[in-house]
Amino acid sequence: MATPTDQDLIERWQDEPAPLLPLLHAFQERDGYLSEEAMRAVGRGLRIPIADLFGTVTFYHHFAREPAGLERPRVCDGPVCQMRGTEVLTASLRAAGHDPSPMPCPGRCDQPVPVITGSEVLTGRTAGTLVGGPSPLPPLPPDGAEECVFARIREPGRATLEGYRTGGGYQALEATVAQMAPAEVIDAVDASGLVGKGGAGFPAGRKWRAVAEAQGTPKTIVCNADEGEPGCFKDRVLMDHDPHALIEGMTLAAYATGAVRGFVYLRYEYPDTTDILERAIRAAAAAGLLGDGILGTDFSFRLMVRRGAGAYICGEETSLLNSLEGKHPFPRNRPPFPVTHGYEELPTVVNNVETLCSVPPVLVRGPEWYLGLGTDDHAGTKVISLSGDIRRPGNYEVPLGLPLATLLHDWAGGVPDGRTVQAVTMAGLSGGFLAGRDLDVTLDEPSIRPKGSFLGAGGIMVFDDSRDMVAVTRQSMEFFAHESCGKCFPCRIGTQRLVERLDGGGPGTVDAWVDEVTDLNEVMKKTSACGLGQAAPLLTESLIRYFPDRVRAHLEKGR
């Protein structure tokens, strides 16, 4: 097959919705990097000023600007992989003749240490032991624990259309378009208590209703699959092993809201998932479950995958929308909100993978069933990505309200090597740490919020009593400083100042240092434009709260 020309690539994508990212990926895959000539061709084809395009391209981690850059190994330097052997693997790759570079957590905390080279993700501890392979399936839950999104994910062939339908897939869509009005679907989702599982916890039914009632067409469903929070890898396993659940959930959301188009915004670091989703979309369309006249009705919905290029901030919904539109991915000021001014300034639902995968079973089994999955007054379940110093890392779907200690010790086997739990992160890194008596919480927002943290997307990293929590905090804050988009100065400057303070800089006495860092934390939380700058201070805040003696010893040693 002949190598496509610049014009071939531009003609393939220029008339498609959200063309910039797929066109840039096409040029990079053809040439192994993005040359200046390629960028000029893209700029001409999409009528983007070259200066704007250059600023956008260089914002992302994974667009290579040097020849053969796509093949250069990128090694995870996230918190769990740092504990599990990033330095050893990097040295091994150099010894084997490679020139590796670091990358932020690519969502493989259950399989450390990951390396991306070209379009392939490998994991291992040395250059000679790197292997590929599918995402690990979630461990079986204890007897009596009922699941929602994981209930059938372990069935053989589940990722295929035939396997999905054998297990009851698309029953919700078939029944809904035949028997329910769109408003009835929204009422059922609302009654179930289903909330967003990506971090914010906003009621899904309320969001859908706002889009359904908003003026302006065409309306859009966007799946936020940019799972960039360190320590989170739940959406990857759902998409890899149950892609049709996501497709069905998005199609139901489209039916309920009147949307006619949808995008899965997928993080760059999941190349295998791209192929899985696109195969599933083609199969669903061929079976009349997507596209025009779905299931013989006048309901139509087109679904597309758009792959990101590596930017943590694109997990924030308005940054994601700007990225889809080919703009610089800064967060937008709100209001207006995406429900009225989303993709192309039109009404848009933005939900994450776990939320959308929950919709088909909720509609098949009913709102009361989903309400009953939680404990006490908590509705439903939450998938927790568990990693770090734990015997059985992986994804666990737990009833909301489950004690954290039950998950760590009974479900996941506890801390290995006779160690004890020193601290855990909540919400990936965004929730800071819990330690000491505050480990006695249940997995729900009302229990965790009073401790100064939040459950969020459900990434929990465990640190045993051998870990240097000041070093962990410093490395984590450096991640936030690197990932700050730079739009607002409280985050742009504040994260860098906190890195410097964790390096020992700042006032000459420990008490003055603590006062200054506390002041920085408060200013960032109150004035940052988006969740990155508001969440990063929870790391230093919780470090000072739980480990004051470690902080004092670190500062005194440095001076």
N, C-alpha and C positions, 0 to 999 in steps of 0.2 A: 504494500500500500504506500502511495507516494506521501512524502512529508507535506503536511498542509502549509500553504503560504500564509503570509500575514493577512492577505485579503480573504483567504478561505476562513481563517479563524474569526475575523471581524464579521464577515457575512453570516457565520454560524450563530453569533451571539448578539449582534447589535440590535436586533428587533425583539429579543427575548426580554421578559421582565427581569429586573435586577441583573444586568449583564456584566457589570464591571468585574466582580470577583471571579466568576467562571472564565471570563476572557483572560484575565491575568494568569490564572492557573493554567489555562491552555497554552499560553506562550511559555510559561516556565517549564511545563512538562515537555514541550517540544524542544526547547533550547537548553534546559538544565539550569537556567537562571533568567532574570529579567534584564535584558540589555537596554541601553539607552535607546537604541533603534526600535526595540519592541515597545517600549513605553511611549515613544513618539507615535508609533503606529496606533496604539490603543487610544492615545489622546485624540488623534485625528478622527479615528473611527467613531468614538463616543462623544466627540466634541467637548473634551475636558481639557482645560489649560494644563500645559505640561508641569507648571509649578505646583498646581493643586494636586495633580496626579502623583508627582514625586513625593509630596508631603504625605499623601495617603498611603502609598506603597511602603514608604520607609517607617510608617507607624507600626506595621505588622511585623511579627517575629520571623515568619517563615517564607517571606518573599526574598529569594537570594538575589544579590546584586553583583555577584562576582561569578565568572565562568565556573561551571561544575559545582556551584554552591548548593544546588539541590541535593547532591549526593554526599555532602559533608555530614558526618554523623553528629546528631544533636542528642545530648545526654541529659536526662532529668536531674535537676539539682533542687527538687522540692524537699520538704522536711523529712518525709519518710525515706526517700531514696538516699538522702545524705546520711541517714542512720544505717542504711542497708548496703552502702558501698559505691556511691557515685564516684568518689575519688579513686577507688581501686579500678573501677571499670574505665574511667577516663584514662588512667595511666596505662591500662592494658591496651586500649585502642591506640594510644600514641605509640606504644611499643610495637604494635602491629602495622605501623606506617600510616595511620590515619591522623587527621587533624580535627579532633572533636571540639564542639562548642557546647556550652551549657544552654539549657532551655527550661522554662518554668514547668511545673508539674503537668504532665500530659494525661493524667487520669488513669494511671496504671499502678496505683499504690498497693493493690493486691498482688502485683507481679513485678516487684522491683528487680532490676533497675531497667527502665525502658530506654531504648535508643531509636530515633527516627533517622532513617537514611533513605533518600529518594521518597517513594510512596509506601515504604514498608516500616512497620513497627516491630522491633525485636526486643526481647527482654532477657536478662541474664546478669551474671556477676563479673564475667571476663569476656574479652573479645571472642575467645574460642568457644564460649558456651551460649552465645546469643541464639535464640530461637524465636520463631513466630508462632502463631496459633490463635485460636478464638478466645474471646473473653470467658473467664471462668463462670460457670453457672453458680447461682447463689446456693449456699448450704441449705439443706432441708431444715425447716423450722422444728422446734420441739413439738411433741405430740400435743394436740389441742390448740395450737396457734394457727388461726385461719388467715390466709393471705388474700390480697386483692390482685395486684398487678403481677405477682409471682405465682399465682395459683396454678397455672398450667405451663409456665415457661420452660419447665424441665422436660416436657413431652418431646419425644423424637420428632424431628421434622417441623417443629413449631414455626420456624422462620419462613417456611414455604406457604403458599396460598392453600394448598391441599391440607397440609398439617394444621394450619390455623383454623380452617373451616371444619375439619374433623373434630377439633376441640371446642366447637361452638362459636368460632369466629364469624363475624359479620351478621350474627343473629340480631344484635342490637340495631344495626343499620337497617336490615331488612324490615324489622318490626316497626322501627321508628318512621321510616318514609312511607310505610303503608298505613299506619294506624295513628300516628301522633302529629299534632300540629307543632310547629317550631316553638311556640310559647310553652307548650306542655313539656317539651324536652328541657327547656330552661327551668321550669318549675321543679322538675324531678332532680336536676343537678343541684339546684338551690336547696331543696329539701334534704338532700343527702348530707349537707354540711361539707362537701368537698371544697377544699381550699387549695390555692397554689402551692405546689411542693418544691418550688425553686428557691424559696427564701423569704418572700414577702408574706405569704400566707393569706392573700386576698381571696375572698369567696369567689369561686369560679362562676357560679350561677349569676351573681351580681354583675360580674364583668361581661358575661355573655349578654345579659339583658341590656346593659348600657350600649353595647355595639348594635344589637338588634334594633334598638329604638333610635339610634343616632341617624342623622341625616347624612346623605352622601353615599355614592357607589362608584366603583365596586368596593365591596368590603373584603377584608383579608383575614385569614387565620395564619398566624406565625407561631411555629414551634421553636422555642428557645432551647436548642440543643448545643449551645456553646458552654459546655460544662467545664468551665475553667477554674472553678474554686479548688485550690489544692486540697487533696484528701477526699474529693468527691468523684465517684466513678459509677454511680447507679444508672444514669441514663444510658451509658455505653452498653451495659448488659441488657437493658430493655430493648434498645434498638437492634443489637446484634442477634438476639435470640427471639424477639417477638415484634418484628417491625410492623406487621399488619395490625397489631393492637394500636400502635401509634397512628397508622393511616386511618383506621376506623374511628379512633377518637377525634382526629382532626376533621374527618368528613362529617361526623355527628355535630361537631362544633359549627361547621359551615352551614349545615342544614338548619340548626337552631338560630343562627344569627343572620342568615341570608348572604353569607360570603360565597364568592365564586372562585376564589383563588387562594392558594396557600403555599407557604414556604417552610421547609425545615432548614433553619440556620444551624448548620452542623460545624462543630469545632474542627479545625484543621487536623488536629492530632489523632483523629479517628478515620484514617483512610479506608480501612476495611469496612467500616460502617457505611461509608458513602456507597460502596458497591452493593451492600446488602439492601439498603433503603431503595436505591434506584431499581434493583431487580424486583423488589416487592411492589413498588409503584407501577412498574410496567405490567406485572402480573395482575394487579388489582384493576388497572385500566382495561386490560384485555378481557377481564371477566365482567365488565360493566359496572364495577364498583367505584370507579373514578371516571372523570371526564364528563362528556355530555350525556344527558338523559340517564342518570344513574338508576339502575334497577327498573328501567322502563318508565321513569317518571320525568317530569320537567325540571328536576333538580340537577344542576351541573356544578362540578367542582374540579378544578385543575390543581394538582399538587406538584411542587418542584423542590429539589434539594439545592441549597446554596452553601458551599463550603467556605468557612472563614479562613483566616490566614494567621491566626495566633495573636490574640489581644484580649487580655483578661477583661478589660472594660466592656467588651462586646457582650458579656453576659448581662450587663445592665440593659434593660429593654429598649430604651431610647437610643443608646449607642448602637445596639444591634440594628435598629431600624435605619439609622443613618448609614451604617455599613452596607446594609442591603441596597440602599438607594445609591451607593457609590460615592457617598460623601465621607469627609473625615469623621471617624467614629467618636466624636465627642458626645457626652450626654446632652439631652435637650433640657431646656428649662420647662418645668411643669407647674401649673397648668399651661396649655391644654394637655390632656392625657391621651395616650394612644387609642383609647376607646372611641374618641371623636376625631383625633388628629394623629393617626399612626402612619402606616406605610403610605407614602405619597400624600400625606396630610388627610387621609380618609379613615373611616372607622376600622379599627384593627383589634382583634383578640391576640394577645401574646400570652401563651401558657407554656410551661415547660413539659418535658417528655413524660415524667411520672404523672403529672396532672392529667394529661390527655389520655394516657394509657389506662387511667382509672375509670374513664367515662363509660366504655362499653360494659364492663361488669356492673357498674352502678345502674345502668339502664336495664340490663337483663335481670338482675336480681332485686332491684328496687332500692329506694333511698333508705328504708328502714334497715335493710341488711347492712348497708355500708355504715350507717350510724352505729350499729351494734358491734362493729369490729374493734372499736376502741374500748378503753377501760373507763369506768366511771362516766363522766360527762363528756369524754373526748370522742370525736367522730372519726372513724376510719383508721387507716394505717399510715406508716411512714417508712420509706426505705432508708436505712442507715448504711452508709459506706464506712466500714470500720477497718482501720489500718494502724500500723506502728507496732508497738511492743505488745502484741496480742497473739495468742496461739493460732487462732483461726480467723485471719483477716478475710474480708469479703463483704458482700451486700446482704443485709438482713432486713426483711420486711417485718416490722414490729407493730403491735397495737399501740396507738398513741396512749401515753400514760404508763408504759412499761418502765419499771425502775432501771436506771442506767446500770446499776450493779448486776441486775439480772442479765442484761445483754452482755456485759463484759465477762462475767464469770460463768454463768450457766449456759448461755448460748455460744459464746466464742472461746471458752476454755481458759480465760484468765491470762495473766501475764506469765511468760515463760521464765525458766532459769531461776525460780525461787525469788524473783523480784516482786515488788509491789507497785501499784499504780501511783505515780507522783502527780500527774496532771493529764487532762485530756483537753483537746480543742473541741469547740462547738462550731457548727456551721462552716466546716472546713477550717480556715484560719480566721474568717470574718467575725466569729463569736468570741475570739480570745480564748482564755483558759478557764477551766474549772479545776479546783484542787481542794485538798483538805476535806472539811465537813461538807463543802458544797458539791462533792461528788455524790452525795445522797440526794439525788434529784430523780424525777421521773421525766421521761422523754416526751415533753409537751411544753409549749410556750409558757403557760401560766406558772409552771414549776421553775423553768430556767431563767425567764426574764428577770425575776427579782434578784437573781444572783449576778446581774450585770452582763448576761450573755443571752443567746437565743439559739433555737434549734436550727432555723434556716433551712438550707438545702440538705442537712443531715450528714455532713462529713465529720466523723469523729476520729481523731488521731490520738493514740495512746502513747504516753511517755512514762517509762518506768523510772525508778528512783536512782538510776545511774546517769540520767541525762542532765546536761547543763541547760537549765531553762533560760538563763540569760542568753546563751548562745543561740538557742532555738528561737527566742524572741527577736534577736538581732537579725538572724537570717530571714525570718518571716517578714520583718519590717522592711528589709531590703527588697523583698519581692514586691511589696506594696509600693515602695518608692519607685521601683522600676516600671511597674504597671500603671502608675498614675498617668492619666491622659494629659495632664498639664493644663486643663482648661481653667480650673479654679486654684488660686494660690494657696488657700488653707491646706489643701491636699498636696499640691505640688511641692510646696516648701515644707509643710509640716511633716510629711513622711520622711523627707531627707534629714530634717533636724532630729527626728526621733532615731534614725539610724546613727547619726553622729553622737547623740547622747548615749546610745547603747554601746558605742565604741569607747565611751569614757569621757567624751567631750562635755562642755557645759560648765556650770558653776563649780567652784572649788570645794564646796562641802557637800556631803551626802544629802543633808536636809534641804539645802538650796536646790540641788539637782532634782530631788523628788518634787519640790514645789514647782520648778520650771516645767518638768515633764507633765505633771498633772495639769498645769495651765495649758500646755500645748494640746493635751488630750481633749480638754473641754472645748477649746476654740475649734478644733477640727471637727468634733462631733456636732457642734452647733452651727457651723458655717460652711462646711464642705457641700459641694453641689450634688453629690450622689453618694451611694452607699459605700464606695471604696474609701473615701476620706472619712466617712462617719464610722466605719467599722475598724479601720486600721488601729486607731487608738485603744481599742479594747484589748489589744495585745499588751501594750505597756501598762495600761491600767490594771489588768489582771496580774501581770508580773509583779507590780509593786504591792498589790493587795495580798497575794499568796506567798511571795518569796522575798520579803523585805531584807532578810538576812543575806540572801544570795546577792541581791542588788548591792547592798552595802559592801560585802566582801569583794565583789567585782570592781566596784569603783575604787575602793581603798587599795586593792592590788594594782590597779592601773596607774595609780598616782604614787 
